[in-house]
Amino acid sequence: MKALSLLTSAAIAGGLALSLAGQASATTFKFDWEKADGGGFQGKSAVTGKNQNITVNHNNGYYESVSTTFDDITDEFVFSAAFSDKNGKTIDGGWVVISDGPNPKGQGEEYAIFYLDGASNTATGYAYNGQNRSDSWSTNSDNYLGSWDLSYDSGNGESSLSFSLDATDINARTDIDPDWKGVTFGKQVGVWFHAGYNTSVSYDADGKITNFSSEAAWFDTNALDTEAVPEPTALLGLGLVGGAFAVSRRRKNGQLAEGSAESA
């Protein structure tokens, strides 16, 4: 009976692990650019497989890093960037659009645009109108997506911006445009990021923007490769399998030792 119990426990644990591993078919895709890596303003094109230039203007602050991740099951989206000051100017806001490959410019009503306000630690979302301007908040005022906490730090000649959100409801919107995608990317990503200096934002009682201004520079690219990051659930499943059989083996060895003593 003990042997049967041990086999049953191992089978249940193994089945749970396989179930978890099945659920872990999700992938987190990551785009991570670091100036310090020595690559300059370049990334690898997901279309050609070759390095391509990232169009950068850092008149109001030097871009040091840009990173974004997206989980294709949970729809968790994360964006962060870091800067160093230039000529006494500190990046304190701006706006960003992320696509699943194309340069977001010209792709109206497909993607979300996020306005970043370091003064109030707020990220505010709208549908992006596809224009090479920052006015989507006014031309798409009916397509307000919400607001989220923004982490902003500055000092010692440096600054950083970061925020995260669950994009499930944003991506599920059906009232914006038939081509609406919201905020999502996979094996390739497009970035339209205008970090700003002297950013000023006003809001109404509902959190919608009523005025926005920022002396922006930019970091633009399209169709860059991302990195697929394994989900921890799969590792957990493998750990459960190993743990279950390790426990089973220890118990079995204990039984054998006990049985030998009784036989003696």
ChimeraX commands (.cxc) that place a marker at each C-alpha (Angstrom):
marker #1 position 0.00,0.00,0.00 radius 0.5
marker #1 position 2.86,2.38,0.81 radius 0.5
marker #1 position 4.46,1.74,-2.56 radius 0.5
marker #1 position 1.15,2.42,-4.27 radius 0.5
marker #1 position 0.76,5.65,-2.29 radius 0.5
marker #1 position 4.24,6.78,-3.28 radius 0.5
marker #1 position 3.59,6.05,-6.94 radius 0.5
marker #1 position 0.26,7.87,-6.75 radius 0.5
marker #1 position 1.86,10.93,-5.11 radius 0.5
marker #1 position 4.58,11.02,-7.74 radius 0.5
marker #1 position 2.02,10.67,-10.51 radius 0.5
marker #1 position -0.10,13.51,-9.11 radius 0.5
marker #1 position 2.93,15.76,-8.71 radius 0.5
marker #1 position 4.11,14.88,-12.18 radius 0.5
marker #1 position 0.68,15.56,-13.62 radius 0.5
marker #1 position 0.54,18.92,-11.84 radius 0.5
marker #1 position 3.97,19.80,-13.16 radius 0.5
marker #1 position 2.98,18.90,-16.71 radius 0.5
marker #1 position -0.18,20.95,-16.32 radius 0.5
marker #1 position 1.80,23.94,-15.10 radius 0.5
marker #1 position 4.31,23.51,-17.90 radius 0.5
marker #1 position 1.43,23.45,-20.37 radius 0.5
marker #1 position 0.10,26.67,-18.93 radius 0.5
marker #1 position 3.59,28.13,-19.29 radius 0.5
marker #1 position 3.48,28.20,-23.06 radius 0.5
marker #1 position 3.34,31.95,-22.53 radius 0.5
marker #1 position 6.38,33.97,-23.50 radius 0.5
marker #1 position 7.65,37.31,-22.25 radius 0.5
marker #1 position 9.25,39.23,-25.09 radius 0.5
marker #1 position 11.90,41.81,-24.23 radius 0.5
marker #1 position 13.59,44.64,-26.09 radius 0.5
marker #1 position 16.61,45.91,-24.16 radius 0.5
marker #1 position 18.93,48.58,-25.54 radius 0.5
marker #1 position 21.93,49.79,-23.54 radius 0.5
marker #1 position 24.23,52.53,-24.73 radius 0.5
marker #1 position 26.89,51.13,-22.42 radius 0.5
marker #1 position 26.94,47.87,-24.40 radius 0.5
marker #1 position 28.96,49.68,-27.03 radius 0.5
marker #1 position 26.52,49.09,-29.86 radius 0.5
marker #1 position 25.81,52.76,-30.31 radius 0.5
marker #1 position 22.39,53.62,-31.63 radius 0.5
marker #1 position 21.81,50.30,-33.35 radius 0.5
marker #1 position 19.65,47.21,-33.03 radius 0.5
marker #1 position 19.17,44.05,-35.07 radius 0.5
marker #1 position 16.37,44.17,-37.62 radius 0.5
marker #1 position 13.82,41.37,-37.33 radius 0.5
marker #1 position 13.22,41.73,-41.08 radius 0.5
marker #1 position 16.76,41.64,-42.47 radius 0.5
marker #1 position 18.64,40.10,-39.54 radius 0.5
marker #1 position 21.21,42.87,-39.85 radius 0.5
marker #1 position 22.01,45.78,-37.59 radius 0.5
marker #1 position 20.03,48.88,-38.36 radius 0.5
marker #1 position 20.30,52.40,-37.05 radius 0.5
marker #1 position 17.96,53.68,-34.39 radius 0.5
marker #1 position 17.08,57.29,-35.14 radius 0.5
marker #1 position 18.06,59.26,-32.08 radius 0.5
marker #1 position 18.04,62.92,-31.14 radius 0.5
marker #1 position 19.41,63.66,-27.68 radius 0.5
marker #1 position 19.46,67.45,-27.74 radius 0.5
marker #1 position 17.63,67.61,-24.41 radius 0.5
marker #1 position 19.31,64.67,-22.69 radius 0.5
marker #1 position 21.36,61.60,-23.56 radius 0.5
marker #1 position 19.56,58.27,-23.92 radius 0.5
marker #1 position 21.40,55.68,-21.80 radius 0.5
marker #1 position 18.95,52.76,-21.92 radius 0.5
marker #1 position 15.52,51.84,-23.27 radius 0.5
marker #1 position 13.75,48.63,-22.29 radius 0.5
marker #1 position 10.27,47.16,-22.73 radius 0.5
marker #1 position 8.67,43.77,-22.09 radius 0.5
marker #1 position 5.35,42.18,-22.99 radius 0.5
marker #1 position 3.82,38.90,-21.77 radius 0.5
marker #1 position 1.69,37.38,-24.53 radius 0.5
marker #1 position -0.66,35.60,-22.08 radius 0.5
marker #1 position -1.10,37.99,-19.16 radius 0.5
marker #1 position -0.74,41.13,-21.34 radius 0.5
marker #1 position 1.61,42.62,-18.75 radius 0.5
marker #1 position 3.51,45.52,-20.33 radius 0.5
marker #1 position 6.56,47.23,-18.85 radius 0.5
marker #1 position 8.52,50.20,-20.17 radius 0.5
marker #1 position 11.59,51.92,-18.72 radius 0.5
marker #1 position 14.30,54.31,-19.85 radius 0.5
marker #1 position 17.27,56.09,-18.32 radius 0.5
marker #1 position 19.07,59.29,-19.30 radius 0.5
marker #1 position 21.96,61.53,-18.45 radius 0.5
marker #1 position 21.57,65.31,-18.39 radius 0.5
marker #1 position 22.80,67.52,-21.19 radius 0.5
marker #1 position 23.64,71.21,-20.84 radius 0.5
marker #1 position 21.81,71.34,-17.53 radius 0.5
marker #1 position 18.62,69.84,-19.00 radius 0.5
marker #1 position 17.00,66.86,-17.28 radius 0.5
marker #1 position 14.51,64.53,-19.00 radius 0.5
marker #1 position 11.28,64.65,-16.99 radius 0.5
marker #1 position 8.55,63.20,-19.23 radius 0.5
marker #1 position 7.55,62.68,-22.84 radius 0.5
marker #1 position 5.48,60.17,-24.79 radius 0.5
marker #1 position 5.92,56.66,-26.15 radius 0.5
marker #1 position 4.22,54.35,-28.65 radius 0.5
marker #1 position 5.15,50.66,-28.93 radius 0.5
marker #1 position 4.17,48.54,-31.95 radius 0.5
marker #1 position 4.44,44.89,-32.94 radius 0.5
marker #1 position 6.97,45.76,-35.65 radius 0.5
marker #1 position 6.13,48.74,-37.85 radius 0.5
marker #1 position 7.33,52.22,-37.03 radius 0.5
marker #1 position 4.21,53.46,-35.22 radius 0.5
marker #1 position 4.28,56.74,-37.13 radius 0.5
marker #1 position 1.63,56.60,-39.83 radius 0.5
marker #1 position -0.21,53.71,-38.15 radius 0.5
marker #1 position -3.22,55.70,-36.92 radius 0.5
marker #1 position -5.76,54.13,-34.54 radius 0.5
marker #1 position -3.74,50.92,-34.16 radius 0.5
marker #1 position -1.60,51.50,-31.09 radius 0.5
marker #1 position -1.71,53.13,-27.67 radius 0.5
marker #1 position 0.27,56.26,-26.87 radius 0.5
marker #1 position 1.38,56.96,-23.30 radius 0.5
marker #1 position 2.12,60.45,-22.01 radius 0.5
marker #1 position 4.72,60.45,-19.23 radius 0.5
marker #1 position 4.63,63.15,-16.56 radius 0.5
marker #1 position 7.45,63.03,-14.03 radius 0.5
marker #1 position 6.05,65.93,-12.01 radius 0.5
marker #1 position 2.88,64.02,-11.09 radius 0.5
marker #1 position 4.29,60.50,-11.52 radius 0.5
marker #1 position 1.56,59.68,-14.04 radius 0.5
marker #1 position 1.39,57.77,-17.32 radius 0.5
marker #1 position -1.77,58.53,-19.33 radius 0.5
marker #1 position -2.95,56.47,-22.29 radius 0.5
marker #1 position -4.84,57.35,-25.48 radius 0.5
marker #1 position -5.24,55.85,-28.93 radius 0.5
marker #1 position -2.37,57.11,-31.08 radius 0.5
marker #1 position -3.45,59.09,-34.15 radius 0.5
marker #1 position -0.40,58.12,-36.20 radius 0.5
marker #1 position 0.88,61.67,-36.58 radius 0.5
marker #1 position 4.42,62.86,-35.91 radius 0.5
marker #1 position 3.12,65.10,-33.14 radius 0.5
marker #1 position 2.12,64.83,-29.51 radius 0.5
marker #1 position -1.54,65.78,-29.98 radius 0.5
marker #1 position -3.26,62.38,-29.87 radius 0.5
marker #1 position -4.64,63.29,-26.44 radius 0.5
marker #1 position -6.67,66.10,-28.03 radius 0.5
marker #1 position -7.58,64.61,-31.41 radius 0.5
marker #1 position -8.48,61.27,-29.78 radius 0.5
marker #1 position -9.98,62.57,-26.56 radius 0.5
marker #1 position -12.83,60.05,-26.81 radius 0.5
marker #1 position -10.31,57.23,-26.92 radius 0.5
marker #1 position -8.88,57.75,-23.45 radius 0.5
marker #1 position -7.40,54.49,-22.16 radius 0.5
marker #1 position -6.70,55.33,-18.51 radius 0.5
marker #1 position -3.85,56.42,-16.26 radius 0.5
marker #1 position -1.20,54.54,-14.30 radius 0.5
marker #1 position 1.55,55.21,-11.78 radius 0.5
marker #1 position 4.83,56.36,-13.28 radius 0.5
marker #1 position 8.09,55.95,-11.41 radius 0.5
marker #1 position 10.33,58.97,-11.98 radius 0.5
marker #1 position 13.72,59.61,-10.42 radius 0.5
marker #1 position 16.27,62.36,-11.04 radius 0.5
marker #1 position 19.47,63.65,-9.50 radius 0.5
marker #1 position 23.24,63.73,-9.90 radius 0.5
marker #1 position 22.92,64.43,-13.61 radius 0.5
marker #1 position 20.68,61.44,-14.31 radius 0.5
marker #1 position 16.98,60.62,-14.59 radius 0.5
marker #1 position 14.77,57.61,-15.27 radius 0.5
marker #1 position 11.16,56.83,-16.19 radius 0.5
marker #1 position 9.31,53.53,-15.84 radius 0.5
marker #1 position 5.76,52.18,-15.66 radius 0.5
marker #1 position 3.90,48.90,-15.98 radius 0.5
marker #1 position 0.31,47.91,-16.63 radius 0.5
marker #1 position -2.05,45.08,-17.49 radius 0.5
marker #1 position -2.98,45.77,-21.12 radius 0.5
marker #1 position -5.83,43.23,-21.27 radius 0.5
marker #1 position -8.64,45.79,-21.29 radius 0.5
marker #1 position -6.74,48.14,-23.60 radius 0.5
marker #1 position -6.10,45.43,-26.18 radius 0.5
marker #1 position -9.68,44.17,-25.97 radius 0.5
marker #1 position -11.21,47.49,-27.03 radius 0.5
marker #1 position -13.46,47.10,-30.10 radius 0.5
marker #1 position -14.75,50.66,-30.35 radius 0.5
marker #1 position -11.59,52.38,-31.64 radius 0.5
marker #1 position -10.74,50.92,-35.05 radius 0.5
marker #1 position -10.91,47.54,-36.86 radius 0.5
marker #1 position -7.08,47.52,-36.90 radius 0.5
marker #1 position -6.76,48.32,-33.19 radius 0.5
marker #1 position -3.98,46.37,-31.42 radius 0.5
marker #1 position -3.35,48.52,-28.37 radius 0.5
marker #1 position -0.01,47.72,-26.78 radius 0.5
marker #1 position 1.51,44.40,-27.81 radius 0.5
marker #1 position 4.59,42.94,-29.46 radius 0.5
marker #1 position 6.28,39.60,-29.98 radius 0.5
marker #1 position 9.37,38.57,-31.95 radius 0.5
marker #1 position 9.77,42.11,-33.25 radius 0.5
marker #1 position 9.03,45.56,-31.93 radius 0.5
marker #1 position 8.73,49.15,-33.15 radius 0.5
marker #1 position 9.48,52.07,-30.84 radius 0.5
marker #1 position 8.43,55.73,-31.15 radius 0.5
marker #1 position 9.72,57.35,-27.97 radius 0.5
marker #1 position 10.05,61.09,-27.46 radius 0.5
marker #1 position 11.56,61.78,-24.07 radius 0.5
marker #1 position 11.05,65.38,-22.99 radius 0.5
marker #1 position 12.54,68.21,-20.98 radius 0.5
marker #1 position 10.50,70.91,-19.24 radius 0.5
marker #1 position 7.38,68.74,-19.46 radius 0.5
marker #1 position 4.11,70.31,-18.32 radius 0.5
marker #1 position 0.77,68.45,-18.14 radius 0.5
marker #1 position -2.69,69.50,-16.93 radius 0.5
marker #1 position -5.60,67.15,-16.20 radius 0.5
marker #1 position -9.34,67.32,-15.62 radius 0.5
marker #1 position -11.19,65.67,-12.74 radius 0.5
marker #1 position -11.35,62.37,-14.64 radius 0.5
marker #1 position -7.60,62.26,-15.19 radius 0.5
marker #1 position -7.82,63.17,-18.88 radius 0.5
marker #1 position -5.19,65.53,-20.28 radius 0.5
marker #1 position -6.28,69.12,-20.93 radius 0.5
marker #1 position -2.86,70.49,-21.85 radius 0.5
marker #1 position 0.48,68.90,-22.70 radius 0.5
marker #1 position 3.85,70.39,-23.61 radius 0.5
marker #1 position 7.37,68.98,-23.61 radius 0.5
marker #1 position 10.63,69.90,-25.32 radius 0.5
marker #1 position 11.16,66.49,-26.83 radius 0.5
marker #1 position 14.03,64.58,-28.33 radius 0.5
marker #1 position 13.46,61.13,-29.85 radius 0.5
marker #1 position 14.39,57.47,-30.07 radius 0.5
marker #1 position 12.66,55.85,-33.08 radius 0.5
marker #1 position 12.99,52.51,-34.79 radius 0.5
marker #1 position 11.03,49.63,-36.28 radius 0.5
marker #1 position 11.16,45.83,-36.75 radius 0.5
marker #1 position 13.89,45.15,-34.20 radius 0.5
marker #1 position 14.46,41.68,-32.77 radius 0.5
marker #1 position 13.27,40.97,-29.25 radius 0.5
marker #1 position 14.46,38.35,-26.78 radius 0.5
marker #1 position 12.09,35.56,-25.71 radius 0.5
marker #1 position 12.36,35.15,-21.93 radius 0.5
marker #1 position 11.31,31.74,-20.50 radius 0.5
marker #1 position 8.35,31.79,-18.13 radius 0.5
marker #1 position 9.10,30.85,-14.50 radius 0.5
marker #1 position 6.05,28.55,-14.41 radius 0.5
marker #1 position 7.79,26.08,-16.69 radius 0.5
marker #1 position 10.78,26.01,-14.36 radius 0.5
marker #1 position 8.43,25.56,-11.42 radius 0.5
marker #1 position 6.86,22.58,-13.14 radius 0.5
marker #1 position 10.24,20.98,-13.74 radius 0.5
marker #1 position 11.14,21.66,-10.13 radius 0.5
marker #1 position 8.00,19.92,-8.92 radius 0.5
marker #1 position 8.79,16.89,-11.04 radius 0.5
marker #1 position 12.33,16.64,-9.68 radius 0.5
marker #1 position 11.15,17.32,-6.15 radius 0.5
marker #1 position 8.38,14.72,-6.33 radius 0.5
marker #1 position 10.69,11.96,-7.51 radius 0.5
marker #1 position 13.37,12.97,-5.01 radius 0.5
marker #1 position 10.86,12.71,-2.15 radius 0.5
marker #1 position 9.54,9.45,-3.58 radius 0.5
marker #1 position 13.03,8.00,-3.77 radius 0.5
marker #1 position 13.91,9.06,-0.24 radius 0.5
marker #1 position 10.74,7.48,1.10 radius 0.5
marker #1 position 11.32,4.34,-0.91 radius 0.5
marker #1 position 14.87,4.07,0.41 radius 0.5
marker #1 position 13.54,4.58,3.91 radius 0.5
marker #1 position 11.03,1.79,3.44 radius 0.5
marker #1 position 13.68,-0.60,2.15 radius 0.5
marker #1 position 15.93,0.17,5.10 radius 0.5
marker #1 position 13.01,-0.30,7.48 radius 0.5
marker #1 position 12.02,-3.57,5.77 radius 0.5
marker #1 position 15.59,-4.88,5.98 radius 0.5
marker #1 position 15.70,-4.19,9.70 radius 0.5
marker #1 position 12.42,-5.98,10.26 radius 0.5
marker #1 position 13.66,-8.99,8.24 radius 0.5
marker #1 position 16.79,-9.15,10.34 radius 0.5
marker link #1:1,2 radius 0.2
marker link #1:2,3 radius 0.2
marker link #1:3,4 radius 0.2
marker link #1:4,5 radius 0.2
marker link #1:5,6 radius 0.2
marker link #1:6,7 radius 0.2
marker link #1:7,8 radius 0.2
marker link #1:8,9 radius 0.2
marker link #1:9,10 radius 0.2
marker link #1:10,11 radius 0.2
marker link #1:11,12 radius 0.2
marker link #1:12,13 radius 0.2
marker link #1:13,14 radius 0.2
marker link #1:14,15 radius 0.2
marker link #1:15,16 radius 0.2
marker link #1:16,17 radius 0.2
marker link #1:17,18 radius 0.2
marker link #1:18,19 radius 0.2
marker link #1:19,20 radius 0.2
marker link #1:20,21 radius 0.2
marker link #1:21,22 radius 0.2
marker link #1:22,23 radius 0.2
marker link #1:23,24 radius 0.2
marker link #1:24,25 radius 0.2
marker link #1:25,26 radius 0.2
marker link #1:26,27 radius 0.2
marker link #1:27,28 radius 0.2
marker link #1:28,29 radius 0.2
marker link #1:29,30 radius 0.2
marker link #1:30,31 radius 0.2
marker link #1:31,32 radius 0.2
marker link #1:32,33 radius 0.2
marker link #1:33,34 radius 0.2
marker link #1:34,35 radius 0.2
marker link #1:35,36 radius 0.2
marker link #1:36,37 radius 0.2
marker link #1:37,38 radius 0.2
marker link #1:38,39 radius 0.2
marker link #1:39,40 radius 0.2
marker link #1:40,41 radius 0.2
marker link #1:41,42 radius 0.2
marker link #1:42,43 radius 0.2
marker link #1:43,44 radius 0.2
marker link #1:44,45 radius 0.2
marker link #1:45,46 radius 0.2
marker link #1:46,47 radius 0.2
marker link #1:47,48 radius 0.2
marker link #1:48,49 radius 0.2
marker link #1:49,50 radius 0.2
marker link #1:50,51 radius 0.2
marker link #1:51,52 radius 0.2
marker link #1:52,53 radius 0.2
marker link #1:53,54 radius 0.2
marker link #1:54,55 radius 0.2
marker link #1:55,56 radius 0.2
marker link #1:56,57 radius 0.2
marker link #1:57,58 radius 0.2
marker link #1:58,59 radius 0.2
marker link #1:59,60 radius 0.2
marker link #1:60,61 radius 0.2
marker link #1:61,62 radius 0.2
marker link #1:62,63 radius 0.2
marker link #1:63,64 radius 0.2
marker link #1:64,65 radius 0.2
marker link #1:65,66 radius 0.2
marker link #1:66,67 radius 0.2
marker link #1:67,68 radius 0.2
marker link #1:68,69 radius 0.2
marker link #1:69,70 radius 0.2
marker link #1:70,71 radius 0.2
marker link #1:71,72 radius 0.2
marker link #1:72,73 radius 0.2
marker link #1:73,74 radius 0.2
marker link #1:74,75 radius 0.2
marker link #1:75,76 radius 0.2
marker link #1:76,77 radius 0.2
marker link #1:77,78 radius 0.2
marker link #1:78,79 radius 0.2
marker link #1:79,80 radius 0.2
marker link #1:80,81 radius 0.2
marker link #1:81,82 radius 0.2
marker link #1:82,83 radius 0.2
marker link #1:83,84 radius 0.2
marker link #1:84,85 radius 0.2
marker link #1:85,86 radius 0.2
marker link #1:86,87 radius 0.2
marker link #1:87,88 radius 0.2
marker link #1:88,89 radius 0.2
marker link #1:89,90 radius 0.2
marker link #1:90,91 radius 0.2
marker link #1:91,92 radius 0.2
marker link #1:92,93 radius 0.2
marker link #1:93,94 radius 0.2
marker link #1:94,95 radius 0.2
marker link #1:95,96 radius 0.2
marker link #1:96,97 radius 0.2
marker link #1:97,98 radius 0.2
marker link #1:98,99 radius 0.2
marker link #1:99,100 radius 0.2
marker link #1:100,101 radius 0.2
marker link #1:101,102 radius 0.2
marker link #1:102,103 radius 0.2
marker link #1:103,104 radius 0.2
marker link #1:104,105 radius 0.2
marker link #1:105,106 radius 0.2
marker link #1:106,107 radius 0.2
marker link #1:107,108 radius 0.2
marker link #1:108,109 radius 0.2
marker link #1:109,110 radius 0.2
marker link #1:110,111 radius 0.2
marker link #1:111,112 radius 0.2
marker link #1:112,113 radius 0.2
marker link #1:113,114 radius 0.2
marker link #1:114,115 radius 0.2
marker link #1:115,116 radius 0.2
marker link #1:116,117 radius 0.2
marker link #1:117,118 radius 0.2
marker link #1:118,119 radius 0.2
marker link #1:119,120 radius 0.2
marker link #1:120,121 radius 0.2
marker link #1:121,122 radius 0.2
marker link #1:122,123 radius 0.2
marker link #1:123,124 radius 0.2
marker link #1:124,125 radius 0.2
marker link #1:125,126 radius 0.2
marker link #1:126,127 radius 0.2
marker link #1:127,128 radius 0.2
marker link #1:128,129 radius 0.2
marker link #1:129,130 radius 0.2
marker link #1:130,131 radius 0.2
marker link #1:131,132 radius 0.2
marker link #1:132,133 radius 0.2
marker link #1:133,134 radius 0.2
marker link #1:134,135 radius 0.2
marker link #1:135,136 radius 0.2
marker link #1:136,137 radius 0.2
marker link #1:137,138 radius 0.2
marker link #1:138,139 radius 0.2
marker link #1:139,140 radius 0.2
marker link #1:140,141 radius 0.2
marker link #1:141,142 radius 0.2
marker link #1:142,143 radius 0.2
marker link #1:143,144 radius 0.2
marker link #1:144,145 radius 0.2
marker link #1:145,146 radius 0.2
marker link #1:146,147 radius 0.2
marker link #1:147,148 radius 0.2
marker link #1:148,149 radius 0.2
marker link #1:149,150 radius 0.2
marker link #1:150,151 radius 0.2
marker link #1:151,152 radius 0.2
marker link #1:152,153 radius 0.2
marker link #1:153,154 radius 0.2
marker link #1:154,155 radius 0.2
marker link #1:155,156 radius 0.2
marker link #1:156,157 radius 0.2
marker link #1:157,158 radius 0.2
marker link #1:158,159 radius 0.2
marker link #1:159,160 radius 0.2
marker link #1:160,161 radius 0.2
marker link #1:161,162 radius 0.2
marker link #1:162,163 radius 0.2
marker link #1:163,164 radius 0.2
marker link #1:164,165 radius 0.2
marker link #1:165,166 radius 0.2
marker link #1:166,167 radius 0.2
marker link #1:167,168 radius 0.2
marker link #1:168,169 radius 0.2
marker link #1:169,170 radius 0.2
marker link #1:170,171 radius 0.2
marker link #1:171,172 radius 0.2
marker link #1:172,173 radius 0.2
marker link #1:173,174 radius 0.2
marker link #1:174,175 radius 0.2
marker link #1:175,176 radius 0.2
marker link #1:176,177 radius 0.2
marker link #1:177,178 radius 0.2
marker link #1:178,179 radius 0.2
marker link #1:179,180 radius 0.2
marker link #1:180,181 radius 0.2
marker link #1:181,182 radius 0.2
marker link #1:182,183 radius 0.2
marker link #1:183,184 radius 0.2
marker link #1:184,185 radius 0.2
marker link #1:185,186 radius 0.2
marker link #1:186,187 radius 0.2
marker link #1:187,188 radius 0.2
marker link #1:188,189 radius 0.2
marker link #1:189,190 radius 0.2
marker link #1:190,191 radius 0.2
marker link #1:191,192 radius 0.2
marker link #1:192,193 radius 0.2
marker link #1:193,194 radius 0.2
marker link #1:194,195 radius 0.2
marker link #1:195,196 radius 0.2
marker link #1:196,197 radius 0.2
marker link #1:197,198 radius 0.2
marker link #1:198,199 radius 0.2
marker link #1:199,200 radius 0.2
marker link #1:200,201 radius 0.2
marker link #1:201,202 radius 0.2
marker link #1:202,203 radius 0.2
marker link #1:203,204 radius 0.2
marker link #1:204,205 radius 0.2
marker link #1:205,206 radius 0.2
marker link #1:206,207 radius 0.2
marker link #1:207,208 radius 0.2
marker link #1:208,209 radius 0.2
marker link #1:209,210 radius 0.2
marker link #1:210,211 radius 0.2
marker link #1:211,212 radius 0.2
marker link #1:212,213 radius 0.2
marker link #1:213,214 radius 0.2
marker link #1:214,215 radius 0.2
marker link #1:215,216 radius 0.2
marker link #1:216,217 radius 0.2
marker link #1:217,218 radius 0.2
marker link #1:218,219 radius 0.2
marker link #1:219,220 radius 0.2
marker link #1:220,221 radius 0.2
marker link #1:221,222 radius 0.2
marker link #1:222,223 radius 0.2
marker link #1:223,224 radius 0.2
marker link #1:224,225 radius 0.2
marker link #1:225,226 radius 0.2
marker link #1:226,227 radius 0.2
marker link #1:227,228 radius 0.2
marker link #1:228,229 radius 0.2
marker link #1:229,230 radius 0.2
marker link #1:230,231 radius 0.2
marker link #1:231,232 radius 0.2
marker link #1:232,233 radius 0.2
marker link #1:233,234 radius 0.2
marker link #1:234,235 radius 0.2
marker link #1:235,236 radius 0.2
marker link #1:236,237 radius 0.2
marker link #1:237,238 radius 0.2
marker link #1:238,239 radius 0.2
marker link #1:239,240 radius 0.2
marker link #1:240,241 radius 0.2
marker link #1:241,242 radius 0.2
marker link #1:242,243 radius 0.2
marker link #1:243,244 radius 0.2
marker link #1:244,245 radius 0.2
marker link #1:245,246 radius 0.2
marker link #1:246,247 radius 0.2
marker link #1:247,248 radius 0.2
marker link #1:248,249 radius 0.2
marker link #1:249,250 radius 0.2
marker link #1:250,251 radius 0.2
marker link #1:251,252 radius 0.2
marker link #1:252,253 radius 0.2
marker link #1:253,254 radius 0.2
marker link #1:254,255 radius 0.2
marker link #1:255,256 radius 0.2
marker link #1:256,257 radius 0.2
marker link #1:257,258 radius 0.2
marker link #1:258,259 radius 0.2
marker link #1:259,260 radius 0.2
marker link #1:260,261 radius 0.2
marker link #1:261,262 radius 0.2
marker link #1:262,263 radius 0.2
marker link #1:263,264 radius 0.2
view
